[in-house]
């Protein structure tokens, strides 16, 4: 230690350097301590650390422990918020993940979900400045800009009438690329060729829908249109549609069947959807044919219909339609309208696309992660009456037992009992549980376990639309739902749903535990915590959740409800219902990230 007594002039440069380093480290540590303890930086770094922990996939065991604690009610704090840049996160349509996949047949734009242990266990926050959405029907024409401040479509498509920014709102004049003057005149033109009014047509599919002005305009005609588009360069187009209160779904026609049953839609529409219908031996046209009800209508506007420099594509499109015996109703400018034959295709043995009829082993309604088939679905492969003209017009078809219900034993009796049961239950929800069904507060509704669609049917007179979800491992009754004039999709609830955050006002589920169980087994495929975090992602702030199940399951659900920041009450079932059910009714609280989290 004697060197410390040397005069400063006698110290060598190496000694000076060592002392300087030690002093700098000491004073830096002191400064860092004061910054962490006495300034917002400490809160921000702590929040970042928690988020890094939540988003880490390196220790699945830690995630499993947290899930177990939440389910048992031993995790007393709410689940943490996700980072601020996750406000629009869709786990299965993540561009950062999917951009690394094959471009062939747009495979990379389809659903690709992370493994359960790779999923962040955190709650998606609303964007800064988020407001409770504009209520229906005003929302059809304007929404809050701050709820999805994405100006790309307004900047690029505003001149075509898609949408425009106006003060604190985005407004929707009702236009589209092929109908810049508005969807109403375009629909009026279509009405010259197809029965838009009168209830003959009820279920429609709009492919590559933009912001869904076409589907929104058809609502006044009694036609319920499910609009879809992928998450692509037109950022948030489906998010805008849902914020408007129009039925919509994130989806890509790529390598798999679309998640709908055979012969579901009365009317299929493409307005500049740019789907290459005749590519890959007309595989995409064949898929549209699988979905279109016999006697239904197909409308394609835009390329390649009488489009410059696309003569071959237009000729090929007409050739496929002829091979399938579609009746050409009209070619009006760049719009073509076909009618599908009522019976089996008259497909000849030889055709230029090599099209063949599917064999009897093909189940045309099997459509969950099912690869596209290059064969044509026959009507003889699906039992029952479902062609246009053989089913009742809307609204009579809502309550008539469809013949496709007969695939289940005593199917018609089950259908009628289910319809009566849900009429009683919905009346109880409104009158006793004071759920705001029928009011402007609720527009977008989801039934996560829909069976025959009885819950949605009981809401038919309310100003709502219902996404009826049929779990992919349960009986595939979605065709019955479409036959009665409602809409929905297949889905497996051990995966996230293909929608943006904050898109539903009310989410309903009867038998929530059955959604995570192996059929016929007590073993779980996934867990209730992840499922309820996903419900929270889909639900709007101040939105409502209704869950029915046994008292034991409802107790577990109540623990998780607290962890996802819902306020919940547990209620008795309606007096007329049998069994041991309890009903949990919860409201999602309107929380926002603190400034330190941004």
N, C-alpha and C positions, 0 to 999 in steps of 0.2 A: 504493500500500500504506500511505500515511500515515494513513489512517483507522483503522488498527489501533492506533495510539498514542494515540487520543483517550481521555480518561477515560470511564469507563462512563456517567457522568451526561450526557456530551455526545453519546453515540450516539443517532441517531434511531430511531424504531420500525421503519422498513423494514430498517435494518441488523440490528437484533435478530432480525427475522423470518427473514431470509436465513440468518444463522448458526444459528439454531435448527433450520431445515429440514436444513441440511447436517449438523449434529451428529446429528440424529435418524436420518437415512439411514445415516450411518456406523455408529452403534451398532446399528441394526437389522440391517445386513449382518453385523456381527461376531457378533451373537446367532444369526442364521440359520445362519451357518457352523458354530458350535458345536453347534447342534441337529442339523444334517444329519450331522456327522461323529461325534458322541459319543452320540447317542440313537437309539432304534428308529425315530423319525420319519423319519430319512433312508432306512432300509430300506423303510419303508412307501411313501414318496413315490417311491422308485426303482421299487418293484414296480408302483405305480399307473402310472408312466410307461411301463414295459414293456408293461403290459396295454393302455394307451391306444394304444400303437404297434401291438400285435397286433390290436386290434379296429378299427383305422382302416381305412377303405376308400378313402382319398383317394389312395393310391399303390400301385396294383396291381403296378407294376414291382418295388417293394421286396418284395412278397409272392412274386412269381415268382422273384426271386433267392434268397430264403430256401428255397423249395421245391427249387430246383436244387441248392443247397448240401447240403441234407439228403439228397437222392437220391444224390448223389455221395459222401456220407460225409465231406464237408468242413466240416460244421457239428458241432462237437465237443461242444457243450452240449445238454442236452435241450431240446425245445420247451417254451416257458413254459406255466405253468398259467393257465387262464382265471380271471376274478374269482370270488370266493366266492359271489356271487349267481347264478352260472350252473350250480350243482350239478344242477339238474333240466332243463337246457336241451335243447329239441328244435328244431333249426333250422327245420324245415318246419312246425311247429305252435307258432309263437311268438305268444302272444296280443298282444304289443305291436305286432307287425307286422300280424297278420291282422285285428285289430279295426278297421282302417281300410277293410276290404274290404266288398263288398256282403253284406247279410243275406239276400238272396233265395235260397231253397232251401238255406239254411245254407252258402252258398258260402264264407263267411269261416271256417268251422270245418273245411274240407277242407285238404289239403296245399297249402302255398304256400311254395316254397323260395327262399331268397336266391340270387343269382347266385354262381358260384364265387368270384369276386374279392371278394365281400362277406362271405364266410364268415370268421369269426375262426380264425386258425391257432394254436390253443392247446389244451391238454388239460383236459378237464372234471375238476375235483377232486371227491372225495367230500365229503359234508357233515361238519361237525364232529361227532365222536363216532361216525362210521361203524364198523360191525363186520362181519366176515365173516358172510354171511347164515346164518340157521338152515338146517340141512340138511333135505332131503326124507326122509321124509314129514312130519316134525314141522312143517315150514314151512307146510303146508296149514292148520294151525290157529293158528300164532303166528309173528310176525316181530319183529325188533328195532324198537322205536319210533324210536331214534336214526337209523336208516337212511333214514327218510322221515318226519320229525316233523311230519306234517300231520294235525291233529286234526279237521278240518272234517267229514269223513264220520262219524267216530266220534261227534262231538257231535250231528250231525243225524240219523243213521240208526242209532245204537246201539240204540234201542228196537225197531227192526225186525230186529235180529240181524245187521246187516251186519258190524260190527266194534266192538271196545271197547278202551280203553286199560286195561292191567292191569300194574302195576309197570313193568319196563323193556320190556314187549312191547305190541304190538297183538295181540289175539286175535280169531279169526273163528269165531263160533258156527255159521256156515253158513246164516244167514238172508238174506232179501231182502224188498223191499217187498211182493211178492205171496206170499211164503212166510216170514213172520216166525218161524215155528216151526222153520224149517230146510228146506234143499233136499231132504233125504232123504225126508220124508213127501210132499212135492210131487211128486218123481220117482216115488215109489211110486204115487201117484194117476194120473200120466200112464201108468204101466205097465199100467193097466187097459184102456187104449185103443190103445196102440201098443207094438210089440215092443222094449221097452227092453233086455231081456236076450236072449242067444242068438246075437249076432253078426250079426243082420240089419242093424242100424244101427251104423255105425262113425264116420262123419264128421259133425260137427254144427257149426252156427254159432249163437252166442248174441249177439244184437244188443242193444246198450245194457246191458251185462252187469254193471254195478256192479263189485264186487270179485271177480267170477267164481266165486262159491260154487256156482252151478248147474253150471258146467263142471267145477269141481273134484270135485263129488260124482258126476258121470257117469263119471269115470275108473274107479271101481271096477266099473262095468258094462261096461268095455271100449269105451266111446264116447269118442272123442277130439274134444273141443270146442274150436274156436277162438273165443274171446270177444273182442268189440270194443266200444269206446266212444270218443267224441271226447274231446279235452282240453277240458273245459267247467267248469261251476261246481262239479261234484264233483271237486275237485282230486285228481289222482294216482290215480284208481280203477284204471287199467290198470297203473300202477306198483305198486300193492299186489298186483294179481293176479300179475304176473310175479315179484315178491319171494316170493310164496307157492309158486311153481313151477307155476303154471297157465298153459297156452298163452293168450296175449293179444296184442293189437295195437291201436294207436291208429288210429282210423278213423271217418269220418263219412259217412253216406249223405246226399249232397247233390245235386250236379249231375252227378256222374260215376258210371260203373259202379264197383262195388267190385272190387278187384284180384284176382279169382278167375275161374277158367274156368267155362264153362257146365256145368250139371248136376254140380256138385261135391259138394254136401252131401246126406246122407241125411235130415237132420233140421234144421230151422231153427226157432229159438225166440226169442220176444220176451216178456219179462216187464216190463211197464210201460216199454217202451223209448220210448214216446211218438212213434214214427215215424208220420207221417200217411199211412198206406198208400194212401188213396184220393185224396189231393190230386194236383193237376196231372194230371188224367185217369188216376189210378191208376198213375202212373209208378213209385212206390216198390214197389207190389205186383208190378208187371211185373218189376222188377229182382230181387225175391225169387224170383219164378217162374223167371227165368233161372238162378239159382244152385241151385235145388232139383232134385234128381235125380228123374226120373219114378218114380212109386211112393213118393216120399218124403213126409215129414210136416211140416206147418207148425202150430206151436202159438203162439197169442197169448194172453197173460194180462194183464188190466188194461184200461184204456181202449182202445177204446170198447166192449169186450165186455160187454153188459148193464150198462152204466155209467150212472149217473144223469145226466140232461141231455145225453146223447150218443146219443139214439135215431137221429137221422139218420146220424151217422157209423157206427153199428153196422149200420144197414140198408144203407148204401153198401158197407161191408166185405163183408157177405154177398153183395151183388149182384155184386161183382167176382169173388169166389170161384166163384159160380154160372156167370158168363160164361166162366170158364176151366175149367169142369167139375170143379172140386175136389169131392171127396166129403166131406160133413160127417160126421165120425166122432162128435163129441160137443160139446155145450156144457155145461160143468160149472161153475156159478157164473159167475165172470168169466173163465173159460178156454174158448177154442174150439180144436178140433183138426180139421184138414183133412188129407186125403190127396190128393196130386197124381195125376192120371191117368197111366197107364203110357205111353200113346201121345200123338199130337198133340192139342193143345187142340181142343175142339169149338166154338171161338169162332164165334158166328153172324155173319152179315154185318152185322147191325144190333145194337148194344147201347148202353146209355145213356152209356157212357164213351168211345165212339168207338174202342174197341180194335181193332187190326188185327194180322194176322200179319206178321212181318218178311219182307222179300224175300230172295232168294238172295244178294244182295251183302253181307248182314249176316253178319259172323263173330262169333258170340255169345261166343267165348272171347277176343276182343280187348278187354282191360280195363285197359290202362295209360293213364291220362289220357284215357279215352274217354267222351264225353258220353253220358248216359243216353238210350236210345232209347225212344220211346213206341210200341213194337210188341212183340208177343209172340214169343218164340223158339220155333221149331218143332223137334221132335226129328229131323225129316228133315234139318235143316240141320247136324246133327252125326252123323258116321258112327260106327258101332260099337255095341256092347252095353254099356249103362251103367245101365239101369233097375234098381231094387230087384227082386230075384228073378231077374234075368238075369246078375248077377255073383255070384261066390262069397261066402259069409259070411266074416266075420272069424274066425280069422286066415288062412284059406286064400287070401283075395284078395291078401294081401301078396306072395306069390311067384308067383301066376298072371299070365302076361303079358296085360294088358288089351288088348282089341281096339282101343282108341283109340291104342295104340302103333303101329298099322299106318299111321298118317298119315306115318310116316317109312319110307323104303325099308328092308326087312328089319327092321322095327320089333321084332317078337317076338324075333328072334335077338339084336338089340342089347340088348333088355331083359334077356334071360337072361344074356348075357355081362356086362352091367353089374352084375347082382345077384351073380354069382360073384366078379367083380373086387373089389367092395367088401367082401364077406365076408372075402376074403384080406387086404385092406388094413386093415380094422378089427382083425382078429386080430393083425396086425403092430404096429399102434398100441398095443394093450394089452400084448402079450407082449414086444416088443422095445423100443419107445420108451417104455414105462411110463406111458402116458397113462391117467389115472384113470377112464376110461370103465367103467361098471358099478359104481362106488363111489358112496357118498352125496355125495361132493364135487362131482359134476357132475349137474345136473338140467336146466337150460335150455340147449339146444344149437341152433346155427344152422348150416345149410349154405348158403353164399352162392352156390353155383353147382351146383344140385342135380340137373339133368338128369332122370333117371327116379326119383330118390329112393333110389338104391342104398345110399348112406352111411347114411341114416336106417333103411332096412330092415334093415341089418346090426346096428343097435342096438335092434331091436324087443324083445329080451328084457331089456334094461337099464332101470333106473328113470329114464329120460330121456324128454323129448319133443323133437322136432326141428322147427324152423321151416325148411322147405324153400323157398329163394328161387330163382325162375326169372328170370334177367335178361331184361328186357323186349325187348332187341334180339336175343335168341337164340331158337332154336326153342321154341315155346310148349308145353312138355311137362308143364305143371302139371296138366292133366286126368288124365294117366297116374298122377301122384302121388296124386291124390284117389281114382282108381279102385282103387288098391292099399291104400287105407285110411289114408293119411298126409295131412298138412296142409301148407299153404304159401301163398305170395303171389308175385305179380309185383313186380319192382322194378328200377329203373335205378340201378346203383351209382355213377353220377356225381352222385347226390343222396343226402342223408342218409336213413336209414331211419326209419320211423314207430314209434320206441320210445323209452322214457326211457333216460337213462344208467344203466349198471351193471345190465343186465338179463339178460345171458347168461353162463353159466359156461364154455362152450366155443364157439368160432367156428371153423368149418372152411371152407377154400376151396381147390379144385383149379383151377389155371389162373387165378391172380389177375390176370395182365396182360390176359387176354381180357375182363375186366370193364370195362376202361377203353378198349378199342380199338373203332374202327369195324369192324363186321363185314366181313370180307374185305379189310381194309386194315391197314397197319402204323401208321397215324396214330392218335394218342391223342385221345380226347374230353375226358379229365380226367387227373389225375395220381395216382400211387401214394401220395404223401404225404398228400393229402386223404383218400384211401380208408382208409389205415391209421390216421389220426387219428379217422375215423369208427368204425372197428373198435374202437379204444381207448375211445371214448365208450360204445359198447354193452356192452363187456366189464366184468365185475365185477373188483375188485381180487383178485389171486391167481388170476384166470381164465386159461384156456389158449387159445392160438391155434395152429392147424395149417394151414400153407400149403404147397401143392405146386406146383412149376413148374420151369422149366429152371434149370440152375445159374446162368446169368447173371442171371435175374430174382430168384432167391433171394438172390444177393449184394446186389442193390439193396435187396431187402426187409430184409435183415439190417442194412444201414446205417440204414434208417428205423426199424427195431425199436429200435435203440439210442436214437434221437432221441425216441421216444415212451415211453422208460423201461421197455422190456421186457427181460427176460433171455432170450436165445435160443440155441438150438443148431441146427446144420445137420446133417442125417442123410441117409444113403443111403436110397433107396427099397427096398421089399421085393424080395427076389430074383426072385420070379415075374413082376414087372412089367417091361414093355418100355419103351424110351425112355430119355431122359436126365434124368429128374426127380430133384430133391432135395426134401427135406422139412424145412421150418423149424418147429420147435416152440418156442413162446415162452410165458412167463408174465408177466402184467401185475404189476408191483410195486405194493405197497400203500403209496403215498405220500399225504401230506396237506399242505395249505397250512400255511405257518408262521403264527404268530400275527400277524405284521406284515402278512400278506396279507388278514386278515379286516377 
